[in-house]
Amino acid sequence: MRTAIFYFSGTGNSLVVARKISAKLGDTTITNMATIEKQRIELNVKRIGIVFPVYIFGIPLIVQRFIQNLHIDCDIYTFAVATHGGLPCATLTQAEKLFVENGSRLSAGFQVLMVDNAAQIADIIPREKQQKRFAKAERQIDTICRAIGEGKNEIYRGNPMTNWIFSAMYKKAVPDLPGFDKNFVYDEKCNACGICEKLCPMNNVVISERHPVWLHHCEQCMACFHWCPRAAIQYGPKTGARSRYHHPEVEVADMVLR
Ligand SMILES: Cc1cc2nc3c(=O)[nH]c(=O)nc-3n(C[C@H](O)[C@H](O)[C@H](O)COP(=O)(O)O)c2cc1C
């Protein structure tokens, strides 16, 4: 096997990007990093890639832990792809630092603009705009695969001023993300179908007494919110009228890990 890709995804954007990169590179395996949490990862491949969303202007906690558990030789070509909704900021520089701290290196870091799934903050962009983003992402993925194929060393670093402004918010909010699930509530539309429990990548949702309960080790991927077939899960008081989103090329079955 030449390439191993590991991804994390709540609404399918990063999964789709991982799949497309894998198809273009060929001879590649794709693994959800949530299925190998806490395992020491030693691999003998030519290339290792990680694909994941940007959370609060930086790298998600699960991706941090994944890099810390990765034990690979310095001569393996590594790449990271951050999918995002418009503000990737210093996410890839953060990933680079984690690789170095762990005794390896990040060869290349790319960003892909997708649909912003942070419906707890704002509504999802309309379908027509989503389609335009997907078309642009296809072209970006072509460029990324060419760069990987050529073994390029380049890391997207964002704008230093923007990074500086938003890094304070990242540092303040991200350590508390696991407990932010206290803001999830279910409403009267919930019929305890259990889809939220099945597709939470973190095993953070259980159905108890015919309703979902969140266990406070959340990554904030919003999968429970977006995939609920009855839109019965809300995040705080403002999401009732907001659209639900998932990438159109991904289905519930693709998200269920266990
Ligand atoms: C909790 C949370 C925080 C987010 N923060 C950012 C952000 O700071 N900058 C950004 O561009 N997108 C942000 N997003 C949007 C996601 O990075 C983007 O939609 C990503 O493609 C989702 O990938 P997925 O479908 O694989 O989960 C955020 C999304 C969530 C759920």
The ligand as a Gaussian input file, in Angstrom:
#p B3LYP/6-31G(d) Opt

LIG

0 1
 C      -17.780000      23.535000      16.045000
 C      -17.416000      23.998000      14.660000
 C      -16.505000      25.025000      14.507000
 C      -16.135000      25.442000      13.230000
 N      -15.207000      26.433000      13.110000
 C      -14.802000      26.826000      11.877000
 C      -13.794000      27.833000      11.734000
 O      -13.258000      28.351000      12.700000
 N      -13.427000      28.195000      10.499000
 C      -14.004000      27.652000       9.378000
 O      -13.651000      28.036000       8.266000
 N      -14.954000      26.679000       9.478000
 C      -15.360000      26.260000      10.703000
 N      -16.305000      25.273000      10.823000
 C      -16.853000      24.657000       9.608000
 C      -16.227000      23.295000       9.292000
 O      -14.819000      23.346000       9.430000
 C      -16.557000      22.862000       7.852000
 O      -17.910000      22.935000       7.591000
 C      -16.034000      21.445000       7.583000
 O      -15.920000      21.258000       6.195000
 C      -16.937000      20.371000       8.146000
 O      -16.387000      19.124000       7.805000
 P      -17.117000      17.736000       8.019000
 O      -18.378000      17.762000       7.173000
 O      -16.149000      16.746000       7.519000
 O      -17.424000      17.588000       9.446000
 C      -16.712000      24.840000      12.073000
 C      -17.647000      23.816000      12.252000
 C      -18.002000      23.393000      13.523000
 C      -19.017000      22.293000      13.670000

